[in-house]
Amino acid sequence: MAEPLQSPYVKGNTLTLSVRRVGKKSPLQLDDGDEVRARIVDVIEPATLSVVVVVEVDAPSKQEGQTIQPTSTVKMVLKVFDRRFSSQLREELKSSGPSTLATEKEYLGFLEQGSMADFVANYNKDYKFTSDDWDSPMQEAHFSLTCARMKETEARIYDYLGDLQGIHIPTFYADVQIASKPVAGEQIHRNLAKYLDVGAILIEYIPGFLLSDMVTESPEPAWPGICDQAIQVVHKIIGHHFVNTDMQTRNVIVRRDGEENYQVFYIDFGLCDFRDPLDSDEVWMEYAYQNAEENRIGWSLANAISRAKGKKGKRYKGKLPLPWEFTPSNRFRAQDIDDYPKHIWYP
């Protein structure tokens, strides 16, 4: 069996990032097109749809109106959408396996033969379509386009939720690109290089624990406040004409602010679906209701608390009241169409 490619996303490695766009709230004094060096100081495991590393970036920044010298480092999260090392994405196509030198050579041949144009056209018609009949180059093409789409989606969502940055989602620092040289050594036309380049985003580093680990990482008296805050933030996020199809408690970080205070941050937005301008309010509200973002968080938290208090089977049978229970708001039921927030619209 061919050896998998060695990942560059390991502790101690330094990556060169090309800045495509700087976030409006970024502390970095950068311009589009600048290059920065990012040293990997930690790797967040496991890698899923993206590779997530904590980096220290050599770049000037501002804090409290004062300029820090360029020698200062800023710790942040680099979220990399690299098809070669997206373990979850590759596992969705069972026959793909890890990326190897052989699969990269085949993919390069696929690009050089001009086969990508037709694949892109079909992908744009239905990006969720996959086929067991795809050969290795077509699988790599699918991974490349999907990673690019997830990165663009996530960066776009951070713009939509600008008022929540630094409060309930990380601050968006920059949209960056990691130039990826063909591992096989061949030169490739610059018009095709975009299918090899790796997109990434730099966001605020939020220390804390996952919301899915709340019952083991925080004291019981804190649970109701954390749960209420998590639901309140969902209400602030939904209604922005996108639906997060991956709304899970494992995609939420809880930061300790002192001994008794906690702050909830939602962190993953790569699998969001945007509202089509042609969708009626009724159609879109039904789609949002069926995806049940609020319910995914609420019932997960309720079940975690019930299990922590001795739940066995489907229902909690204890006699003592639970410290927190979830009551769905049913916000997007069709009969509530007059309550739908129409003032928010993004083309």
C-alpha positions as CSV (number, residue, x, y, z in Angstrom):
1,M,0.0,0.0,0.0
2,A,1.3,3.5,-0.9
3,E,2.5,5.7,1.9
4,P,0.2,8.6,2.8
5,L,1.5,12.1,2.2
6,Q,3.3,13.7,5.1
7,S,1.2,16.5,6.6
8,P,2.8,19.9,6.9
9,Y,0.4,20.7,9.7
10,V,2.5,19.6,12.6
11,K,3.8,21.3,15.7
12,G,7.0,23.3,15.0
13,N,6.4,23.8,11.2
14,T,6.2,27.3,9.7
15,L,3.8,28.1,7.0
16,T,3.8,31.1,4.6
17,L,0.4,32.6,4.2
18,S,-0.7,34.9,1.5
19,V,-3.3,37.3,2.7
20,R,-6.4,37.5,0.4
21,R,-8.6,39.7,2.6
22,V,-8.2,41.2,6.0
23,G,-11.2,41.1,8.4
24,K,-12.8,44.4,9.5
25,K,-12.0,43.7,13.1
26,S,-8.6,42.2,12.7
27,P,-5.8,43.4,14.9
28,L,-3.3,42.7,12.2
29,Q,-1.8,45.6,10.3
30,L,-1.9,43.9,6.9
31,D,-3.0,44.6,3.4
32,D,-4.4,42.3,0.8
33,G,-1.5,40.4,-0.9
34,D,0.8,40.6,2.1
35,E,2.6,37.5,3.2
36,V,3.0,36.4,6.8
37,R,4.8,33.5,8.5
38,A,2.8,31.4,10.9
39,R,4.5,29.0,13.3
40,I,2.4,26.0,14.4
41,V,2.4,25.8,18.2
42,D,-0.4,23.3,18.6
43,V,-2.6,20.9,16.5
44,I,-6.3,20.5,17.4
45,E,-7.1,16.8,17.0
46,P,-8.8,15.1,15.3
47,A,-8.8,16.7,11.9
48,T,-12.3,16.6,10.4
49,L,-13.5,18.6,7.4
50,S,-10.7,21.0,8.0
51,V,-7.3,20.9,9.7
52,V,-7.2,23.2,12.7
53,V,-3.9,24.4,14.2
54,V,-2.9,27.1,16.7
55,V,-0.3,29.4,15.2
56,E,1.8,32.4,16.2
57,V,1.9,35.0,13.5
58,D,4.7,37.5,13.1
59,A,2.8,40.6,12.2
60,P,2.3,44.0,13.7
61,S,-1.0,44.5,15.6
62,K,-2.9,47.1,17.6
63,Q,-4.2,46.9,21.1
64,E,-5.9,49.7,23.0
65,G,-4.8,52.2,20.3
66,Q,-1.1,51.3,20.7
67,T,1.0,49.9,17.9
68,I,3.0,46.8,18.8
69,Q,6.3,46.3,17.1
70,P,6.4,43.9,14.1
71,T,8.5,41.5,16.2
72,S,5.5,40.8,18.4
73,T,3.6,37.6,17.8
74,V,-0.2,37.1,17.8
75,K,-1.6,33.7,18.7
76,M,-4.6,32.7,16.6
77,V,-6.3,29.7,15.0
78,L,-5.5,28.7,11.4
79,K,-8.4,26.7,9.9
80,V,-7.1,25.0,6.8
81,F,-9.3,23.5,4.1
82,D,-6.8,21.1,2.5
83,R,-8.4,18.2,0.5
84,R,-5.3,16.1,1.0
85,F,-5.7,16.0,4.8
86,S,-9.4,16.4,5.3
87,S,-10.0,13.0,7.0
88,Q,-13.7,13.3,7.4
89,L,-14.2,14.5,3.8
90,R,-12.1,11.7,2.4
91,E,-13.9,9.1,4.5
92,E,-17.3,10.1,3.0
93,L,-16.1,8.5,-0.2
94,K,-15.1,5.1,1.1
95,S,-12.9,4.1,-1.8
96,S,-10.7,7.2,-1.7
97,G,-8.3,6.5,1.1
98,P,-5.5,8.9,2.2
99,S,-3.8,11.1,-0.3
100,T,-0.6,9.6,-1.7
101,L,2.1,10.5,-4.2
102,A,0.3,8.3,-6.7
103,T,-3.1,9.9,-6.3
104,E,-1.5,13.4,-6.6
105,K,0.2,12.4,-9.9
106,E,-3.1,11.1,-11.2
107,Y,-4.9,14.3,-10.2
108,L,-2.2,16.4,-11.9
109,G,-2.7,14.5,-15.1
110,F,-6.5,15.0,-14.8
111,L,-5.9,18.8,-14.5
112,E,-3.4,18.9,-17.4
113,Q,-5.8,17.0,-19.7
114,G,-8.4,19.7,-19.3
115,S,-10.9,17.5,-17.5
116,M,-11.6,19.9,-14.7
117,A,-13.9,22.2,-16.7
118,D,-16.6,19.6,-17.2
119,F,-16.3,18.4,-13.6
120,V,-16.7,22.0,-12.3
121,A,-19.8,22.5,-14.4
122,N,-21.4,19.3,-13.0
123,Y,-20.3,20.2,-9.5
124,N,-22.0,23.6,-9.7
125,K,-25.3,22.0,-10.7
126,D,-25.3,19.8,-7.6
127,Y,-22.3,20.1,-5.3
128,K,-23.7,17.4,-2.9
129,F,-23.7,14.7,-5.6
130,T,-21.1,12.0,-5.3
131,S,-20.6,8.7,-7.1
132,D,-19.0,5.4,-6.3
133,D,-18.0,5.2,-9.9
134,W,-15.6,8.1,-9.7
135,D,-11.9,7.2,-10.2
136,S,-9.2,8.7,-8.0
137,P,-8.7,12.0,-10.0
138,M,-12.4,12.7,-10.0
139,Q,-12.5,12.1,-6.2
140,E,-9.6,14.6,-5.8
141,A,-11.4,17.1,-7.9
142,H,-14.5,16.7,-5.7
143,F,-12.4,17.2,-2.6
144,S,-10.7,20.3,-4.1
145,L,-14.0,22.0,-5.0
146,T,-15.7,21.1,-1.7
147,C,-12.8,22.4,0.4
148,A,-12.8,25.7,-1.6
149,R,-16.6,26.0,-1.2
150,M,-16.4,25.4,2.6
151,K,-13.7,28.0,3.0
152,E,-15.6,30.6,1.0
153,T,-18.8,29.8,2.9
154,E,-17.2,30.1,6.3
155,A,-15.5,33.4,5.5
156,R,-18.8,34.7,4.2
157,I,-20.6,33.7,7.4
158,Y,-18.1,35.6,9.5
159,D,-19.0,38.7,7.5
160,Y,-22.7,38.1,8.1
161,L,-22.2,37.8,11.8
162,G,-19.9,40.7,12.2
163,D,-21.8,42.0,15.3
164,L,-21.2,38.7,17.1
165,Q,-17.4,38.6,16.4
166,G,-15.4,38.5,19.6
167,I,-18.6,38.0,21.6
168,H,-20.2,34.8,20.6
169,I,-18.1,33.8,17.5
170,P,-14.3,34.3,17.1
171,T,-13.1,37.5,15.5
172,F,-12.3,36.9,11.9
173,Y,-8.7,38.0,11.2
174,A,-8.0,37.2,7.5
175,D,-8.8,35.0,4.5
176,V,-5.5,33.5,3.5
177,Q,-4.0,31.1,1.0
178,I,-1.2,28.5,1.3
179,A,0.5,28.0,-2.0
180,S,0.7,24.2,-2.7
181,K,3.5,23.0,-5.0
182,P,2.8,19.8,-6.8
183,V,4.3,17.0,-4.7
184,A,5.1,15.1,-7.9
185,G,7.4,18.0,-9.0
186,E,5.6,18.8,-12.3
187,Q,4.9,22.4,-13.4
188,I,1.3,23.2,-13.9
189,H,-0.4,26.1,-15.8
190,R,-1.3,29.0,-13.5
191,N,-4.9,28.8,-14.5
192,L,-5.0,25.4,-12.9
193,A,-3.0,26.2,-9.8
194,K,-6.2,27.3,-8.0
195,Y,-7.2,23.6,-7.9
196,L,-4.0,22.9,-5.9
197,D,-3.7,25.9,-3.7
198,V,-5.1,25.6,-0.2
199,G,-7.5,28.1,1.3
200,A,-7.6,28.9,5.0
201,I,-8.9,31.4,7.5
202,L,-7.2,33.1,10.5
203,I,-9.5,33.6,13.4
204,E,-9.3,34.4,17.1
205,Y,-8.0,31.8,19.4
206,I,-10.6,30.9,22.0
207,P,-9.3,28.8,24.9
208,G,-11.9,26.7,26.6
209,F,-13.8,23.4,26.5
210,L,-16.4,22.0,24.0
211,L,-20.0,22.5,24.9
212,S,-20.4,18.7,24.4
213,D,-18.2,18.3,27.4
214,M,-20.0,20.7,29.6
215,V,-21.2,18.2,32.3
216,T,-17.6,17.1,32.9
217,E,-15.8,20.4,32.5
218,S,-18.0,22.7,34.5
219,P,-19.8,22.5,37.9
220,E,-23.5,21.7,37.9
221,P,-24.6,25.2,39.2
222,A,-23.1,26.6,36.0
223,W,-25.1,24.4,33.6
224,P,-28.3,26.4,33.4
225,G,-26.5,29.6,32.5
226,I,-24.3,28.0,29.9
227,C,-27.3,26.2,28.3
228,D,-29.5,29.3,28.3
229,Q,-26.7,31.3,26.7
230,A,-26.1,28.6,24.0
231,I,-29.8,28.8,23.0
232,Q,-29.8,32.6,23.1
233,V,-26.9,32.7,20.7
234,V,-28.5,30.2,18.3
235,H,-31.5,32.6,18.2
236,K,-29.1,35.5,17.3
237,I,-27.5,33.4,14.5
238,I,-30.6,31.9,12.9
239,G,-32.7,34.3,10.8
240,H,-29.7,35.5,8.8
241,H,-30.9,33.7,5.7
242,F,-28.5,30.8,6.1
243,V,-28.9,27.4,7.8
244,N,-26.0,25.7,9.5
245,T,-26.5,22.0,8.7
246,D,-23.7,21.1,11.1
247,M,-25.0,22.8,14.2
248,Q,-23.6,20.5,17.0
249,T,-22.5,21.0,20.6
250,R,-19.0,19.7,19.5
251,N,-18.8,22.8,17.3
252,V,-19.2,25.2,20.3
253,I,-16.5,26.4,22.7
254,V,-17.2,27.5,26.2
255,R,-14.6,30.0,27.6
256,R,-14.1,30.4,31.4
257,D,-14.2,34.1,32.3
258,G,-13.2,34.0,36.0
259,E,-14.4,31.3,38.5
260,E,-18.1,31.5,37.8
261,N,-18.7,33.2,34.4
262,Y,-18.7,31.4,31.0
263,Q,-18.9,32.7,27.5
264,V,-20.2,30.6,24.6
265,F,-18.6,30.8,21.1
266,Y,-19.9,29.0,18.0
267,I,-17.0,28.1,15.7
268,D,-17.9,26.0,12.6
269,F,-19.8,27.5,9.6
270,G,-18.4,25.6,6.6
271,L,-21.5,23.5,6.0
272,C,-24.0,26.4,5.8
273,D,-26.7,26.6,3.1
274,F,-27.6,30.1,1.9
275,R,-31.1,31.2,1.1
276,D,-31.9,31.4,-2.6
277,P,-33.3,34.8,-3.5
278,L,-36.1,33.0,-5.3
279,D,-37.2,31.1,-2.2
280,S,-40.5,32.4,-0.7
281,D,-40.6,33.0,3.0
282,E,-42.8,29.9,3.4
283,V,-40.3,27.7,1.6
284,W,-37.2,29.0,3.4
285,M,-38.9,28.9,6.8
286,E,-39.9,25.3,6.3
287,Y,-36.3,24.4,5.3
288,A,-35.0,26.2,8.4
289,Y,-37.6,24.5,10.6
290,Q,-36.7,21.1,9.3
291,N,-33.0,21.6,10.0
292,A,-33.9,22.5,13.6
293,E,-30.6,24.3,14.6
294,E,-32.0,25.3,18.0
295,N,-33.3,21.8,18.7
296,R,-30.0,20.2,17.8
297,I,-28.2,22.2,20.5
298,G,-31.1,22.1,23.0
299,W,-31.8,18.4,22.9
300,S,-28.1,17.5,23.0
301,L,-27.6,19.6,26.1
302,A,-30.8,18.2,27.7
303,N,-29.7,14.6,27.0
304,A,-26.2,15.2,28.4
305,I,-27.7,16.6,31.6
306,S,-30.2,13.8,31.9
307,R,-27.4,11.2,31.5
308,A,-25.2,13.0,34.0
309,K,-28.1,12.7,36.5
310,G,-28.6,9.0,36.0
311,K,-30.7,8.7,32.9
312,K,-30.8,5.2,31.4
313,G,-32.7,4.5,28.3
314,K,-34.8,7.1,26.5
315,R,-36.2,9.0,29.4
316,Y,-35.1,10.4,32.7
317,K,-36.9,8.6,35.5
318,G,-35.4,10.3,38.5
319,K,-37.6,12.0,41.1
320,L,-35.4,15.1,41.5
321,P,-35.8,18.0,39.1
322,L,-33.2,18.4,36.5
323,P,-31.0,21.5,36.7
324,W,-32.0,22.6,33.2
325,E,-34.6,21.4,30.7
326,F,-35.1,22.3,27.0
327,T,-38.3,23.8,25.7
328,P,-38.3,24.3,21.8
329,S,-39.4,27.6,20.6
330,N,-40.6,26.3,17.2
331,R,-39.6,29.6,15.8
332,F,-39.8,28.7,12.2
333,R,-43.2,27.0,12.1
334,A,-45.2,28.0,9.0
335,Q,-47.9,29.7,11.1
336,D,-45.3,32.1,12.5
337,I,-44.4,33.6,9.2
338,D,-45.3,37.2,10.3
339,D,-42.6,36.9,13.0
340,Y,-39.9,36.1,10.5
341,P,-37.1,38.7,10.5
342,K,-37.4,40.3,7.1
343,H,-35.0,43.2,7.8
344,I,-31.9,41.0,7.3
345,W,-31.1,40.2,3.7
346,Y,-27.8,39.2,2.0
347,P,-27.6,38.8,-1.8
